[in-house]
Amino acid sequence: MVLAIYHKSKVFPKAEMYGLISQIRRAGVSVAANIAEGFKKRTKPEKKRFMNIAQGSLEECRYYLILSKDLGYADTSRLMEQLEEVSKLL
């Protein structure tokens, strides 16, 4: 999903470089990073905390994808499908 976000956001207007592009990429990376970090935690409460943070970042991504579509920057339907798959795993 993160790679797809980076690829799709390349077509966004350059004026969004420090706005929407930065935010959606940061949120996407956060999902994957928190899953990876949580995976190595030893206790269930620690693991749960990181998965919860990942879920929050995933919802942030969802909003940015909706906004990107509404602004006419890109068709985000495939990314939304990927986001749903990750959400089910979490």
PDB file of N, CA, C and O in Angstrom, chain B, residues numbered from 101:
ATOM      1  N   MET B 101       0.821  -1.185   0.000  1.00  0.00           N
ATOM      2  CA  MET B 101       0.000   0.000   0.000  1.00  0.00           C
ATOM      3  C   MET B 101       0.870   1.257   0.000  1.00  0.00           C
ATOM      4  O   MET B 101       0.570   2.224  -0.699  1.00  0.00           O
ATOM      5  N   VAL B 102       1.941   1.240   0.780  1.00  0.00           N
ATOM      6  CA  VAL B 102       2.822   2.416   0.856  1.00  0.00           C
ATOM      7  C   VAL B 102       3.433   2.724  -0.509  1.00  0.00           C
ATOM      8  O   VAL B 102       3.492   3.882  -0.922  1.00  0.00           O
ATOM      9  N   LEU B 103       3.882   1.692  -1.200  1.00  0.00           N
ATOM     10  CA  LEU B 103       4.473   1.899  -2.522  1.00  0.00           C
ATOM     11  C   LEU B 103       3.451   2.479  -3.492  1.00  0.00           C
ATOM     12  O   LEU B 103       3.774   3.351  -4.299  1.00  0.00           O
ATOM     13  N   ALA B 104       2.220   1.991  -3.408  1.00  0.00           N
ATOM     14  CA  ALA B 104       1.151   2.501  -4.272  1.00  0.00           C
ATOM     15  C   ALA B 104       0.835   3.962  -3.949  1.00  0.00           C
ATOM     16  O   ALA B 104       0.557   4.750  -4.853  1.00  0.00           O
ATOM     17  N   ILE B 105       0.876   4.322  -2.676  1.00  0.00           N
ATOM     18  CA  ILE B 105       0.648   5.717  -2.276  1.00  0.00           C
ATOM     19  C   ILE B 105       1.736   6.607  -2.859  1.00  0.00           C
ATOM     20  O   ILE B 105       1.442   7.672  -3.402  1.00  0.00           O
ATOM     21  N   TYR B 106       2.979   6.183  -2.753  1.00  0.00           N
ATOM     22  CA  TYR B 106       4.082   6.980  -3.314  1.00  0.00           C
ATOM     23  C   TYR B 106       3.910   7.133  -4.828  1.00  0.00           C
ATOM     24  O   TYR B 106       4.069   8.225  -5.374  1.00  0.00           O
ATOM     25  N   HIS B 107       3.586   6.036  -5.489  1.00  0.00           N
ATOM     26  CA  HIS B 107       3.423   6.068  -6.940  1.00  0.00           C
ATOM     27  C   HIS B 107       2.272   6.997  -7.346  1.00  0.00           C
ATOM     28  O   HIS B 107       2.431   7.842  -8.228  1.00  0.00           O
ATOM     29  N   LYS B 108       1.134   6.836  -6.706  1.00  0.00           N
ATOM     30  CA  LYS B 108      -0.051   7.627  -7.058  1.00  0.00           C
ATOM     31  C   LYS B 108       0.150   9.110  -6.748  1.00  0.00           C
ATOM     32  O   LYS B 108      -0.303   9.965  -7.508  1.00  0.00           O
ATOM     33  N   SER B 109       0.812   9.419  -5.659  1.00  0.00           N
ATOM     34  CA  SER B 109       0.975  10.829  -5.271  1.00  0.00           C
ATOM     35  C   SER B 109       1.976  11.578  -6.144  1.00  0.00           C
ATOM     36  O   SER B 109       2.078  12.801  -6.054  1.00  0.00           O
ATOM     37  N   LYS B 110       2.711  10.862  -6.982  1.00  0.00           N
ATOM     38  CA  LYS B 110       3.637  11.527  -7.913  1.00  0.00           C
ATOM     39  C   LYS B 110       2.901  12.415  -8.912  1.00  0.00           C
ATOM     40  O   LYS B 110       3.474  13.373  -9.431  1.00  0.00           O
ATOM     41  N   VAL B 111       1.628  12.101  -9.183  1.00  0.00           N
ATOM     42  CA  VAL B 111       0.871  12.872 -10.175  1.00  0.00           C
ATOM     43  C   VAL B 111       0.120  14.056  -9.553  1.00  0.00           C
ATOM     44  O   VAL B 111      -0.509  14.834 -10.271  1.00  0.00           O
ATOM     45  N   PHE B 112       0.183  14.192  -8.240  1.00  0.00           N
ATOM     46  CA  PHE B 112      -0.476  15.323  -7.586  1.00  0.00           C
ATOM     47  C   PHE B 112       0.216  16.618  -7.999  1.00  0.00           C
ATOM     48  O   PHE B 112       1.386  16.594  -8.379  1.00  0.00           O
ATOM     49  N   PRO B 113      -0.481  17.735  -7.931  1.00  0.00           N
ATOM     50  CA  PRO B 113       0.137  19.019  -8.270  1.00  0.00           C
ATOM     51  C   PRO B 113       1.358  19.306  -7.388  1.00  0.00           C
ATOM     52  O   PRO B 113       1.370  18.975  -6.202  1.00  0.00           O
ATOM     53  N   LYS B 114       2.358  19.911  -7.972  1.00  0.00           N
ATOM     54  CA  LYS B 114       3.583  20.242  -7.229  1.00  0.00           C
ATOM     55  C   LYS B 114       3.298  21.156  -6.042  1.00  0.00           C
ATOM     56  O   LYS B 114       4.046  21.159  -5.065  1.00  0.00           O
ATOM     57  N   ALA B 115       2.229  21.922  -6.125  1.00  0.00           N
ATOM     58  CA  ALA B 115       1.850  22.814  -5.020  1.00  0.00           C
ATOM     59  C   ALA B 115       1.492  22.018  -3.759  1.00  0.00           C
ATOM     60  O   ALA B 115       1.472  22.574  -2.661  1.00  0.00           O
ATOM     61  N   GLU B 116       1.214  20.733  -3.913  1.00  0.00           N
ATOM     62  CA  GLU B 116       0.865  19.881  -2.774  1.00  0.00           C
ATOM     63  C   GLU B 116       2.072  19.168  -2.165  1.00  0.00           C
ATOM     64  O   GLU B 116       1.914  18.358  -1.252  1.00  0.00           O
ATOM     65  N   MET B 117       3.274  19.463  -2.662  1.00  0.00           N
ATOM     66  CA  MET B 117       4.478  18.763  -2.202  1.00  0.00           C
ATOM     67  C   MET B 117       4.621  18.789  -0.678  1.00  0.00           C
ATOM     68  O   MET B 117       4.960  17.772  -0.074  1.00  0.00           O
ATOM     69  N   TYR B 118       4.370  19.926  -0.060  1.00  0.00           N
ATOM     70  CA  TYR B 118       4.541  20.036   1.391  1.00  0.00           C
ATOM     71  C   TYR B 118       3.207  19.991   2.121  1.00  0.00           C
ATOM     72  O   TYR B 118       3.145  20.231   3.327  1.00  0.00           O
ATOM     73  N   GLY B 119       2.158  19.688   1.402  1.00  0.00           N
ATOM     74  CA  GLY B 119       0.830  19.567   1.982  1.00  0.00           C
ATOM     75  C   GLY B 119       0.348  18.135   1.898  1.00  0.00           C
ATOM     76  O   GLY B 119       0.805  17.264   2.639  1.00  0.00           O
ATOM     77  N   LEU B 120      -0.572  17.906   0.997  1.00  0.00           N
ATOM     78  CA  LEU B 120      -1.222  16.602   0.895  1.00  0.00           C
ATOM     79  C   LEU B 120      -0.251  15.469   0.563  1.00  0.00           C
ATOM     80  O   LEU B 120      -0.359  14.383   1.134  1.00  0.00           O
ATOM     81  N   ILE B 121       0.681  15.699  -0.335  1.00  0.00           N
ATOM     82  CA  ILE B 121       1.643  14.638  -0.700  1.00  0.00           C
ATOM     83  C   ILE B 121       2.431  14.196   0.535  1.00  0.00           C
ATOM     84  O   ILE B 121       2.558  13.003   0.811  1.00  0.00           O
ATOM     85  N   SER B 122       2.946  15.158   1.256  1.00  0.00           N
ATOM     86  CA  SER B 122       3.723  14.857   2.457  1.00  0.00           C
ATOM     87  C   SER B 122       2.883  14.130   3.497  1.00  0.00           C
ATOM     88  O   SER B 122       3.349  13.168   4.107  1.00  0.00           O
ATOM     89  N   GLN B 123       1.659  14.577   3.702  1.00  0.00           N
ATOM     90  CA  GLN B 123       0.793  13.995   4.716  1.00  0.00           C
ATOM     91  C   GLN B 123       0.382  12.564   4.388  1.00  0.00           C
ATOM     92  O   GLN B 123       0.433  11.690   5.253  1.00  0.00           O
ATOM     93  N   ILE B 124      -0.024  12.322   3.150  1.00  0.00           N
ATOM     94  CA  ILE B 124      -0.484  10.971   2.788  1.00  0.00           C
ATOM     95  C   ILE B 124       0.675   9.981   2.802  1.00  0.00           C
ATOM     96  O   ILE B 124       0.503   8.828   3.196  1.00  0.00           O
ATOM     97  N   ARG B 125       1.842  10.423   2.378  1.00  0.00           N
ATOM     98  CA  ARG B 125       3.002   9.533   2.414  1.00  0.00           C
ATOM     99  C   ARG B 125       3.406   9.232   3.854  1.00  0.00           C
ATOM    100  O   ARG B 125       3.709   8.087   4.190  1.00  0.00           O
ATOM    101  N   ARG B 126       3.410  10.251   4.699  1.00  0.00           N
ATOM    102  CA  ARG B 126       3.770  10.064   6.104  1.00  0.00           C
ATOM    103  C   ARG B 126       2.810   9.084   6.784  1.00  0.00           C
ATOM    104  O   ARG B 126       3.242   8.200   7.523  1.00  0.00           O
ATOM    105  N   ALA B 127       1.516   9.242   6.536  1.00  0.00           N
ATOM    106  CA  ALA B 127       0.521   8.364   7.147  1.00  0.00           C
ATOM    107  C   ALA B 127       0.677   6.928   6.648  1.00  0.00           C
ATOM    108  O   ALA B 127       0.563   5.982   7.428  1.00  0.00           O
ATOM    109  N   GLY B 128       0.935   6.765   5.357  1.00  0.00           N
ATOM    110  CA  GLY B 128       1.120   5.427   4.798  1.00  0.00           C
ATOM    111  C   GLY B 128       2.331   4.725   5.389  1.00  0.00           C
ATOM    112  O   GLY B 128       2.269   3.544   5.732  1.00  0.00           O
ATOM    113  N   VAL B 129       3.415   5.445   5.504  1.00  0.00           N
ATOM    114  CA  VAL B 129       4.626   4.877   6.097  1.00  0.00           C
ATOM    115  C   VAL B 129       4.371   4.530   7.561  1.00  0.00           C
ATOM    116  O   VAL B 129       4.860   3.512   8.052  1.00  0.00           O
ATOM    117  N   SER B 130       3.616   5.359   8.249  1.00  0.00           N
ATOM    118  CA  SER B 130       3.308   5.121   9.656  1.00  0.00           C
ATOM    119  C   SER B 130       2.545   3.821   9.859  1.00  0.00           C
ATOM    120  O   SER B 130       2.785   3.107  10.833  1.00  0.00           O
ATOM    121  N   VAL B 131       1.630   3.507   8.952  1.00  0.00           N
ATOM    122  CA  VAL B 131       0.881   2.249   9.058  1.00  0.00           C
ATOM    123  C   VAL B 131       1.864   1.084   9.064  1.00  0.00           C
ATOM    124  O   VAL B 131       1.862   0.269   9.986  1.00  0.00           O
ATOM    125  N   ALA B 132       2.689   1.010   8.053  1.00  0.00           N
ATOM    126  CA  ALA B 132       3.628  -0.104   7.922  1.00  0.00           C
ATOM    127  C   ALA B 132       4.652  -0.138   9.061  1.00  0.00           C
ATOM    128  O   ALA B 132       4.972  -1.207   9.580  1.00  0.00           O
ATOM    129  N   ALA B 133       5.154   1.021   9.441  1.00  0.00           N
ATOM    130  CA  ALA B 133       6.167   1.089  10.497  1.00  0.00           C
ATOM    131  C   ALA B 133       5.607   0.636  11.847  1.00  0.00           C
ATOM    132  O   ALA B 133       6.290  -0.056  12.602  1.00  0.00           O
ATOM    133  N   ASN B 134       4.385   1.019  12.148  1.00  0.00           N
ATOM    134  CA  ASN B 134       3.801   0.614  13.426  1.00  0.00           C
ATOM    135  C   ASN B 134       3.451  -0.867  13.459  1.00  0.00           C
ATOM    136  O   ASN B 134       3.533  -1.500  14.512  1.00  0.00           O
ATOM    137  N   ILE B 135       3.064  -1.422  12.326  1.00  0.00           N
ATOM    138  CA  ILE B 135       2.827  -2.866  12.257  1.00  0.00           C
ATOM    139  C   ILE B 135       4.145  -3.601  12.503  1.00  0.00           C
ATOM    140  O   ILE B 135       4.193  -4.561  13.272  1.00  0.00           O
ATOM    141  N   ALA B 136       5.206  -3.148  11.851  1.00  0.00           N
ATOM    142  CA  ALA B 136       6.517  -3.787  12.012  1.00  0.00           C
ATOM    143  C   ALA B 136       7.020  -3.669  13.451  1.00  0.00           C
ATOM    144  O   ALA B 136       7.517  -4.639  14.022  1.00  0.00           O
ATOM    145  N   GLU B 137       6.889  -2.488  14.025  1.00  0.00           N
ATOM    146  CA  GLU B 137       7.360  -2.294  15.396  1.00  0.00           C
ATOM    147  C   GLU B 137       6.535  -3.120  16.380  1.00  0.00           C
ATOM    148  O   GLU B 137       7.083  -3.739  17.292  1.00  0.00           O
ATOM    149  N   GLY B 138       5.232  -3.126  16.192  1.00  0.00           N
ATOM    150  CA  GLY B 138       4.363  -3.897  17.075  1.00  0.00           C
ATOM    151  C   GLY B 138       4.616  -5.390  17.003  1.00  0.00           C
ATOM    152  O   GLY B 138       4.474  -6.103  17.996  1.00  0.00           O
ATOM    153  N   PHE B 139       4.989  -5.855  15.830  1.00  0.00           N
ATOM    154  CA  PHE B 139       5.268  -7.271  15.631  1.00  0.00           C
ATOM    155  C   PHE B 139       6.356  -7.775  16.577  1.00  0.00           C
ATOM    156  O   PHE B 139       6.294  -8.912  17.046  1.00  0.00           O
ATOM    157  N   LYS B 140       7.341  -6.943  16.857  1.00  0.00           N
ATOM    158  CA  LYS B 140       8.472  -7.348  17.684  1.00  0.00           C
ATOM    159  C   LYS B 140       8.258  -7.108  19.180  1.00  0.00           C
ATOM    160  O   LYS B 140       9.108  -7.484  19.988  1.00  0.00           O
ATOM    161  N   LYS B 141       7.155  -6.497  19.557  1.00  0.00           N
ATOM    162  CA  LYS B 141       6.899  -6.275  20.981  1.00  0.00           C
ATOM    163  C   LYS B 141       6.566  -7.596  21.654  1.00  0.00           C
ATOM    164  O   LYS B 141       5.984  -8.489  21.040  1.00  0.00           O
ATOM    165  N   ARG B 142       6.936  -7.708  22.899  1.00  0.00           N
ATOM    166  CA  ARG B 142       6.812  -8.987  23.595  1.00  0.00           C
ATOM    167  C   ARG B 142       5.440  -9.216  24.224  1.00  0.00           C
ATOM    168  O   ARG B 142       4.949 -10.345  24.234  1.00  0.00           O
ATOM    169  N   THR B 143       4.823  -8.174  24.741  1.00  0.00           N
ATOM    170  CA  THR B 143       3.554  -8.377  25.439  1.00  0.00           C
ATOM    171  C   THR B 143       2.368  -8.030  24.548  1.00  0.00           C
ATOM    172  O   THR B 143       2.480  -7.223  23.626  1.00  0.00           O
ATOM    173  N   LYS B 144       1.241  -8.650  24.838  1.00  0.00           N
ATOM    174  CA  LYS B 144       0.033  -8.387  24.056  1.00  0.00           C
ATOM    175  C   LYS B 144      -0.420  -6.929  24.154  1.00  0.00           C
ATOM    176  O   LYS B 144      -0.811  -6.351  23.140  1.00  0.00           O
ATOM    177  N   PRO B 145      -0.382  -6.316  25.340  1.00  0.00           N
ATOM    178  CA  PRO B 145      -0.777  -4.900  25.398  1.00  0.00           C
ATOM    179  C   PRO B 145       0.107  -3.997  24.535  1.00  0.00           C
ATOM    180  O   PRO B 145      -0.386  -3.055  23.914  1.00  0.00           O
ATOM    181  N   GLU B 146       1.408  -4.282  24.495  1.00  0.00           N
ATOM    182  CA  GLU B 146       2.310  -3.506  23.637  1.00  0.00           C
ATOM    183  C   GLU B 146       1.965  -3.710  22.162  1.00  0.00           C
ATOM    184  O   GLU B 146       1.877  -2.749  21.397  1.00  0.00           O
ATOM    185  N   LYS B 147       1.772  -4.961  21.775  1.00  0.00           N
ATOM    186  CA  LYS B 147       1.415  -5.261  20.384  1.00  0.00           C
ATOM    187  C   LYS B 147       0.115  -4.560  20.013  1.00  0.00           C
ATOM    188  O   LYS B 147       0.005  -3.957  18.945  1.00  0.00           O
ATOM    189  N   LYS B 148      -0.865  -4.645  20.901  1.00  0.00           N
ATOM    190  CA  LYS B 148      -2.164  -4.031  20.652  1.00  0.00           C
ATOM    191  C   LYS B 148      -2.034  -2.519  20.479  1.00  0.00           C
ATOM    192  O   LYS B 148      -2.686  -1.930  19.616  1.00  0.00           O
ATOM    193  N   ARG B 149      -1.198  -1.900  21.294  1.00  0.00           N
ATOM    194  CA  ARG B 149      -0.992  -0.448  21.203  1.00  0.00           C
ATOM    195  C   ARG B 149      -0.478  -0.046  19.824  1.00  0.00           C
ATOM    196  O   ARG B 149      -0.978   0.913  19.237  1.00  0.00           O
ATOM    197  N   PHE B 150       0.498  -0.755  19.308  1.00  0.00           N
ATOM    198  CA  PHE B 150       1.062  -0.408  18.004  1.00  0.00           C
ATOM    199  C   PHE B 150       0.093  -0.709  16.863  1.00  0.00           C
ATOM    200  O   PHE B 150       0.046   0.028  15.879  1.00  0.00           O
ATOM    201  N   MET B 151      -0.670  -1.776  16.989  1.00  0.00           N
ATOM    202  CA  MET B 151      -1.679  -2.068  15.960  1.00  0.00           C
ATOM    203  C   MET B 151      -2.769  -1.004  15.964  1.00  0.00           C
ATOM    204  O   MET B 151      -3.311  -0.653  14.916  1.00  0.00           O
ATOM    205  N   ASN B 152      -3.088  -0.493  17.159  1.00  0.00           N
ATOM    206  CA  ASN B 152      -4.078   0.577  17.274  1.00  0.00           C
ATOM    207  C   ASN B 152      -3.568   1.864  16.627  1.00  0.00           C
ATOM    208  O   ASN B 152      -4.329   2.564  15.959  1.00  0.00           O
ATOM    209  N   ILE B 153      -2.305   2.175  16.817  1.00  0.00           N
ATOM    210  CA  ILE B 153      -1.703   3.355  16.189  1.00  0.00           C
ATOM    211  C   ILE B 153      -1.721   3.184  14.668  1.00  0.00           C
ATOM    212  O   ILE B 153      -2.021   4.125  13.935  1.00  0.00           O
ATOM    213  N   ALA B 154      -1.397   1.978  14.203  1.00  0.00           N
ATOM    214  CA  ALA B 154      -1.422   1.693  12.764  1.00  0.00           C
ATOM    215  C   ALA B 154      -2.828   1.892  12.205  1.00  0.00           C
ATOM    216  O   ALA B 154      -2.993   2.442  11.116  1.00  0.00           O
ATOM    217  N   GLN B 155      -3.837   1.448  12.946  1.00  0.00           N
ATOM    218  CA  GLN B 155      -5.228   1.618  12.506  1.00  0.00           C
ATOM    219  C   GLN B 155      -5.581   3.101  12.407  1.00  0.00           C
ATOM    220  O   GLN B 155      -6.272   3.514  11.475  1.00  0.00           O
ATOM    221  N   GLY B 156      -5.115   3.891  13.352  1.00  0.00           N
ATOM    222  CA  GLY B 156      -5.353   5.331  13.300  1.00  0.00           C
ATOM    223  C   GLY B 156      -4.724   5.963  12.070  1.00  0.00           C
ATOM    224  O   GLY B 156      -5.348   6.794  11.411  1.00  0.00           O
ATOM    225  N   SER B 157      -3.502   5.578  11.758  1.00  0.00           N
ATOM    226  CA  SER B 157      -2.827   6.090  10.564  1.00  0.00           C
ATOM    227  C   SER B 157      -3.526   5.622   9.298  1.00  0.00           C
ATOM    228  O   SER B 157      -3.568   6.343   8.301  1.00  0.00           O
ATOM    229  N   LEU B 158      -4.071   4.421   9.340  1.00  0.00           N
ATOM    230  CA  LEU B 158      -4.809   3.894   8.197  1.00  0.00           C
ATOM    231  C   LEU B 158      -6.059   4.741   7.933  1.00  0.00           C
ATOM    232  O   LEU B 158      -6.386   5.023   6.780  1.00  0.00           O
ATOM    233  N   GLU B 159      -6.744   5.136   8.981  1.00  0.00           N
ATOM    234  CA  GLU B 159      -7.930   5.977   8.823  1.00  0.00           C
ATOM    235  C   GLU B 159      -7.549   7.371   8.316  1.00  0.00           C
ATOM    236  O   GLU B 159      -8.296   7.993   7.561  1.00  0.00           O
ATOM    237  N   GLU B 160      -6.391   7.845   8.735  1.00  0.00           N
ATOM    238  CA  GLU B 160      -5.874   9.109   8.224  1.00  0.00           C
ATOM    239  C   GLU B 160      -5.633   8.990   6.715  1.00  0.00           C
ATOM    240  O   GLU B 160      -5.976   9.893   5.952  1.00  0.00           O
ATOM    241  N   CYS B 161      -5.044   7.873   6.295  1.00  0.00           N
ATOM    242  CA  CYS B 161      -4.829   7.612   4.864  1.00  0.00           C
ATOM    243  C   CYS B 161      -6.156   7.603   4.115  1.00  0.00           C
ATOM    244  O   CYS B 161      -6.266   8.150   3.018  1.00  0.00           O
ATOM    245  N   ARG B 162      -7.162   6.973   4.722  1.00  0.00           N
ATOM    246  CA  ARG B 162      -8.477   6.902   4.088  1.00  0.00           C
ATOM    247  C   ARG B 162      -8.999   8.320   3.794  1.00  0.00           C
ATOM    248  O   ARG B 162      -9.488   8.599   2.700  1.00  0.00           O
ATOM    249  N   TYR B 163      -8.886   9.190   4.776  1.00  0.00           N
ATOM    250  CA  TYR B 163      -9.339  10.565   4.578  1.00  0.00           C
ATOM    251  C   TYR B 163      -8.565  11.241   3.447  1.00  0.00           C
ATOM    252  O   TYR B 163      -9.162  11.900   2.596  1.00  0.00           O
ATOM    253  N   TYR B 164      -7.250  11.082   3.434  1.00  0.00           N
ATOM    254  CA  TYR B 164      -6.434  11.717   2.394  1.00  0.00           C
ATOM    255  C   TYR B 164      -6.765  11.180   1.009  1.00  0.00           C
ATOM    256  O   TYR B 164      -6.732  11.928   0.031  1.00  0.00           O
ATOM    257  N   LEU B 165      -7.080   9.901   0.915  1.00  0.00           N
ATOM    258  CA  LEU B 165      -7.466   9.330  -0.377  1.00  0.00           C
ATOM    259  C   LEU B 165      -8.810   9.891  -0.850  1.00  0.00           C
ATOM    260  O   LEU B 165      -8.985  10.186  -2.033  1.00  0.00           O
ATOM    261  N   ILE B 166      -9.742  10.033   0.069  1.00  0.00           N
ATOM    262  CA  ILE B 166     -11.037  10.632  -0.276  1.00  0.00           C
ATOM    263  C   ILE B 166     -10.829  12.073  -0.738  1.00  0.00           C
ATOM    264  O   ILE B 166     -11.398  12.497  -1.743  1.00  0.00           O
ATOM    265  N   LEU B 167     -10.018  12.813  -0.005  1.00  0.00           N
ATOM    266  CA  LEU B 167      -9.738  14.205  -0.362  1.00  0.00           C
ATOM    267  C   LEU B 167      -9.060  14.294  -1.726  1.00  0.00           C
ATOM    268  O   LEU B 167      -9.411  15.149  -2.539  1.00  0.00           O
ATOM    269  N   SER B 168      -8.097  13.421  -1.980  1.00  0.00           N
ATOM    270  CA  SER B 168      -7.388  13.409  -3.264  1.00  0.00           C
ATOM    271  C   SER B 168      -8.347  13.184  -4.423  1.00  0.00           C
ATOM    272  O   SER B 168      -8.241  13.825  -5.468  1.00  0.00           O
ATOM    273  N   LYS B 169      -9.284  12.262  -4.222  1.00  0.00           N
ATOM    274  CA  LYS B 169     -10.285  11.987  -5.255  1.00  0.00           C
ATOM    275  C   LYS B 169     -11.201  13.193  -5.435  1.00  0.00           C
ATOM    276  O   LYS B 169     -11.471  13.608  -6.562  1.00  0.00           O
ATOM    277  N   ASP B 170     -11.681  13.759  -4.322  1.00  0.00           N
ATOM    278  CA  ASP B 170     -12.589  14.907  -4.383  1.00  0.00           C
ATOM    279  C   ASP B 170     -11.941  16.124  -5.043  1.00  0.00           C
ATOM    280  O   ASP B 170     -12.618  16.906  -5.710  1.00  0.00           O
ATOM    281  N   LEU B 171     -10.639  16.280  -4.857  1.00  0.00           N
ATOM    282  CA  LEU B 171      -9.917  17.396  -5.482  1.00  0.00           C
ATOM    283  C   LEU B 171      -9.588  17.118  -6.947  1.00  0.00           C
ATOM    284  O   LEU B 171      -9.113  18.003  -7.659  1.00  0.00           O
ATOM    285  N   GLY B 172      -9.840  15.892  -7.394  1.00  0.00           N
ATOM    286  CA  GLY B 172      -9.576  15.530  -8.782  1.00  0.00           C
ATOM    287  C   GLY B 172      -8.117  15.250  -9.085  1.00  0.00           C
ATOM    288  O   GLY B 172      -7.694  15.320 -10.238  1.00  0.00           O
ATOM    289  N   TYR B 173      -7.344  14.932  -8.051  1.00  0.00           N
ATOM    290  CA  TYR B 173      -5.919  14.681  -8.252  1.00  0.00           C
ATOM    291  C   TYR B 173      -5.649  13.290  -8.825  1.00  0.00           C
ATOM    292  O   TYR B 173      -4.706  13.112  -9.596  1.00  0.00           O
ATOM    293  N   ALA B 174      -6.471  12.304  -8.454  1.00  0.00           N
ATOM    294  CA  ALA B 174      -6.219  10.933  -8.906  1.00  0.00           C
ATOM    295  C   ALA B 174      -7.416  10.051  -8.611  1.00  0.00           C
ATOM    296  O   ALA B 174      -8.228  10.346  -7.735  1.00  0.00           O
ATOM    297  N   ASP B 175      -7.507   8.958  -9.363  1.00  0.00           N
ATOM    298  CA  ASP B 175      -8.482   7.917  -9.070  1.00  0.00           C
ATOM    299  C   ASP B 175      -7.864   7.055  -7.972  1.00  0.00           C
ATOM    300  O   ASP B 175      -6.848   6.397  -8.195  1.00  0.00           O
ATOM    301  N   THR B 176      -8.460   7.056  -6.816  1.00  0.00           N
ATOM    302  CA  THR B 176      -7.887   6.356  -5.675  1.00  0.00           C
ATOM    303  C   THR B 176      -8.624   5.056  -5.347  1.00  0.00           C
ATOM    304  O   THR B 176      -8.427   4.494  -4.270  1.00  0.00           O
ATOM    305  N   SER B 177      -9.462   4.576  -6.254  1.00  0.00           N
ATOM    306  CA  SER B 177     -10.276   3.392  -5.963  1.00  0.00           C
ATOM    307  C   SER B 177      -9.433   2.154  -5.670  1.00  0.00           C
ATOM    308  O   SER B 177      -9.752   1.399  -4.751  1.00  0.00           O
ATOM    309  N   ARG B 178      -8.379   1.936  -6.421  1.00  0.00           N
ATOM    310  CA  ARG B 178      -7.513   0.761  -6.182  1.00  0.00           C
ATOM    311  C   ARG B 178      -6.799   0.888  -4.836  1.00  0.00           C
ATOM    312  O   ARG B 178      -6.654  -0.093  -4.107  1.00  0.00           O
ATOM    313  N   LEU B 179      -6.361   2.085  -4.520  1.00  0.00           N
ATOM    314  CA  LEU B 179      -5.720   2.297  -3.225  1.00  0.00           C
ATOM    315  C   LEU B 179      -6.697   2.063  -2.076  1.00  0.00           C
ATOM    316  O   LEU B 179      -6.323   1.528  -1.032  1.00  0.00           O
ATOM    317  N   MET B 180      -7.939   2.463  -2.275  1.00  0.00           N
ATOM    318  CA  MET B 180      -8.952   2.242  -1.237  1.00  0.00           C
ATOM    319  C   MET B 180      -9.175   0.741  -1.027  1.00  0.00           C
ATOM    320  O   MET B 180      -9.405   0.300   0.099  1.00  0.00           O
ATOM    321  N   GLU B 181      -9.110  -0.033  -2.096  1.00  0.00           N
ATOM    322  CA  GLU B 181      -9.232  -1.489  -1.973  1.00  0.00           C
ATOM    323  C   GLU B 181      -8.071  -2.056  -1.158  1.00  0.00           C
ATOM    324  O   GLU B 181      -8.270  -2.912  -0.295  1.00  0.00           O
ATOM    325  N   GLN B 182      -6.875  -1.581  -1.432  1.00  0.00           N
ATOM    326  CA  GLN B 182      -5.705  -2.031  -0.682  1.00  0.00           C
ATOM    327  C   GLN B 182      -5.824  -1.628   0.787  1.00  0.00           C
ATOM    328  O   GLN B 182      -5.488  -2.401   1.683  1.00  0.00           O
ATOM    329  N   LEU B 183      -6.302  -0.422   1.015  1.00  0.00           N
ATOM    330  CA  LEU B 183      -6.484   0.069   2.372  1.00  0.00           C
ATOM    331  C   LEU B 183      -7.472  -0.842   3.123  1.00  0.00           C
ATOM    332  O   LEU B 183      -7.252  -1.168   4.290  1.00  0.00           O
ATOM    333  N   GLU B 184      -8.538  -1.242   2.462  1.00  0.00           N
ATOM    334  CA  GLU B 184      -9.522  -2.138   3.085  1.00  0.00           C
ATOM    335  C   GLU B 184      -8.899  -3.477   3.444  1.00  0.00           C
ATOM    336  O   GLU B 184      -9.200  -4.037   4.497  1.00  0.00           O
ATOM    337  N   GLU B 185      -8.030  -3.998   2.576  1.00  0.00           N
ATOM    338  CA  GLU B 185      -7.353  -5.267   2.861  1.00  0.00           C
ATOM    339  C   GLU B 185      -6.484  -5.148   4.097  1.00  0.00           C
ATOM    340  O   GLU B 185      -6.499  -6.027   4.959  1.00  0.00           O
ATOM    341  N   VAL B 186      -5.721  -4.059   4.188  1.00  0.00           N
ATOM    342  CA  VAL B 186      -4.865  -3.842   5.358  1.00  0.00           C
ATOM    343  C   VAL B 186      -5.730  -3.671   6.606  1.00  0.00           C
ATOM    344  O   VAL B 186      -5.398  -4.198   7.668  1.00  0.00           O
ATOM    345  N   SER B 187      -6.817  -2.952   6.484  1.00  0.00           N
ATOM    346  CA  SER B 187      -7.713  -2.731   7.617  1.00  0.00           C
ATOM    347  C   SER B 187      -8.254  -4.056   8.161  1.00  0.00           C
ATOM    348  O   SER B 187      -8.333  -4.242   9.375  1.00  0.00           O
ATOM    349  N   LYS B 188      -8.624  -4.970   7.269  1.00  0.00           N
ATOM    350  CA  LYS B 188      -9.124  -6.278   7.702  1.00  0.00           C
ATOM    351  C   LYS B 188      -8.048  -7.072   8.439  1.00  0.00           C
ATOM    352  O   LYS B 188      -8.339  -7.791   9.395  1.00  0.00           O
ATOM    353  N   LEU B 189      -6.811  -6.934   7.987  1.00  0.00           N
ATOM    354  CA  LEU B 189      -5.707  -7.641   8.651  1.00  0.00           C
ATOM    355  C   LEU B 189      -5.455  -7.094  10.062  1.00  0.00           C
ATOM    356  O   LEU B 189      -5.098  -7.835  10.978  1.00  0.00           O
ATOM    357  N   LEU B 190      -5.648  -5.791  10.209  1.00  0.00           N
ATOM    358  CA  LEU B 190      -5.450  -5.196  11.529  1.00  0.00           C
ATOM    359  C   LEU B 190      -6.585  -5.557  12.462  1.00  0.00           C
ATOM    360  O   LEU B 190      -6.587  -5.142  13.621  1.00  0.00           O
TER     361      LEU B 190
END
